[in-house]
Amino acid sequence: MSLQTEIAEYRKQHADGFVVVSGDAVAGWVSSLENAAGWQPECIAIAPNGFKWVATGGNDYDGVTAWEKR
């Protein structure tokens, strides 16, 4: 299954919120980007309107410090 197809499947189940991608796979879904610490650097959160945020700062063990709009 392609990444775009996988994102579309998540979007069918969760019309609101953000689909989070890590590397070349969907890592999950979140309703908001308030808790960045639960994600690893370079994860990408995709909003329903297609806007993207990248997880920045921190590390793989402690999680990231922020989501930055790209």
BAKOL-72254 format. One line per field, with one value per residue (C-alpha): residue number from 1; residue in one letter; x, y, z. Coordinates in Angstrom, 3 decimals, always signed. Layout:
// BAKOL-72254
num: c(NUM:...) .
residuo: c(A:...) .
X: c(X:...) .
Y: c(Y:...) .
Z: c(Z:...) .
This chain:
// BAKOL-72254
num: c(1:2:3:4:5:6:7:8:9:10:11:12:13:14:15:16:17:18:19:20:21:22:23:24:25:26:27:28:29:30:31:32:33:34:35:36:37:38:39:40:41:42:43:44:45:46:47:48:49:50:51:52:53:54:55:56:57:58:59:60:61:62:63:64:65:66:67:68:69:70) .
residuo: c(M:S:L:Q:T:E:I:A:E:Y:R:K:Q:H:A:D:G:F:V:V:V:S:G:D:A:V:A:G:W:V:S:S:L:E:N:A:A:G:W:Q:P:E:C:I:A:I:A:P:N:G:F:K:W:V:A:T:G:G:N:D:Y:D:G:V:T:A:W:E:K:R) .
X: c(+0.000:+1.390:+1.864:-0.783:-3.274:-2.446:-2.959:-6.292:-7.409:-6.588:-8.390:-11.546:-11.538:-10.464:-11.806:-10.456:-7.033:-3.654:-2.279:+1.323:+3.920:+7.308:+9.712:+7.695:+4.770:+1.802:+2.687:-0.748:-3.325:-3.724:-6.545:-4.145:-0.441:-0.295:+1.845:+4.912:+6.929:+5.189:+6.802:+10.265:+12.149:+11.250:+7.753:+5.292:+1.740:-0.724:-3.915:-7.178:-6.537:-3.113:-0.999:+2.046:+3.953:+7.363:+8.397:+11.538:+13.983:+14.468:+15.555:+14.264:+14.266:+12.720:+10.527:+10.417:+9.943:+7.691:+5.766:+6.801:+4.549:+6.160) .
Y: c(+0.000:+3.404:+6.104:+8.290:+5.408:+4.749:+8.444:+8.416:+5.369:+7.118:+10.223:+8.146:+7.083:+10.461:+13.391:+15.897:+16.046:+15.147:+12.036:+11.626:+10.133:+8.821:+7.911:+6.182:+4.956:+6.361:+6.404:+7.374:+10.083:+12.924:+15.369:+18.264:+19.103:+20.237:+17.321:+17.198:+15.130:+11.947:+12.025:+11.627:+14.312:+14.673:+13.177:+15.044:+15.872:+16.416:+18.395:+17.694:+20.773:+19.394:+21.769:+20.065:+20.458:+18.917:+17.662:+19.549:+19.707:+17.007:+13.461:+9.942:+9.087:+12.237:+13.197:+16.526:+20.017:+21.566:+21.238:+23.757:+24.578:+23.836) .
Z: c(+0.000:-0.934:+1.678:+0.022:+0.160:+3.813:+4.659:+2.817:+4.833:+8.119:+6.888:+6.263:+9.920:+11.323:+9.308:+11.830:+13.431:+12.019:+10.355:+11.521:+9.190:+10.278:+7.518:+4.832:+6.972:+8.846:+12.560:+13.861:+14.315:+16.849:+17.444:+18.131:+18.068:+21.698:+22.957:+20.757:+23.253:+22.158:+18.707:+17.216:+15.273:+11.594:+11.930:+9.729:+10.831:+7.994:+8.603:+6.740:+4.563:+3.538:+5.645:+7.157:+10.407:+11.141:+14.581:+15.638:+18.519:+21.100:+20.308:+19.711:+23.440:+24.963:+22.019:+20.229:+21.612:+18.955:+15.721:+13.041:+10.099:+6.792) .
